[in-house]
Amino acid sequence: MGFRILRVADQEWRSTNPLAVVNTNLTSQLGFDDLALRLWRVSPGRR
């Protein structure tokens, strides 16, 4: 079993919802076929 380091600055961030919360899709970067993984960046004061 190994590990990978994914740097925040290297991610492709995009807004995909009406609330303008940015996120990145990590599924393809990690090589998963049967798991969906998304990282959300929520600004201070947001829900």
C-alpha positions in Angstrom: 0.0 0.0 0.0 1.4 3.4 -1.0 0.4 7.0 -0.7 0.4 10.1 -2.8 0.7 13.8 -1.9 -1.7 16.1 -3.7 -0.8 19.7 -3.2 -3.7 22.2 -2.8 -2.0 24.7 -5.1 -1.8 22.1 -7.9 -5.5 21.4 -8.0 -7.9 22.6 -10.6 -10.5 24.4 -8.5 -13.9 25.3 -9.9 -17.3 26.5 -8.8 -20.0 24.0 -9.6 -23.0 25.2 -7.6 -25.1 28.3 -7.1 -23.4 29.1 -3.8 -20.0 29.6 -5.5 -18.2 27.1 -3.3 -15.1 25.9 -5.1 -14.1 22.3 -5.3 -11.8 19.9 -7.1 -12.4 16.3 -8.2 -9.7 14.0 -6.8 -11.1 10.7 -8.2 -9.1 10.7 -11.4 -5.9 12.0 -9.9 -5.9 9.1 -7.4 -6.9 6.6 -10.1 -10.1 5.4 -8.5 -12.7 3.6 -10.6 -15.4 2.9 -8.1 -15.1 5.8 -5.7 -15.9 9.4 -6.1 -13.8 11.9 -4.1 -14.3 15.6 -4.1 -12.6 18.3 -1.9 -14.5 21.5 -1.1 -12.9 24.8 -0.1 -15.3 26.7 2.1 -14.5 30.3 2.9 -14.6 31.6 6.5 -18.1 32.6 7.4 -19.7 30.3 4.7 -21.7 27.2 5.3 
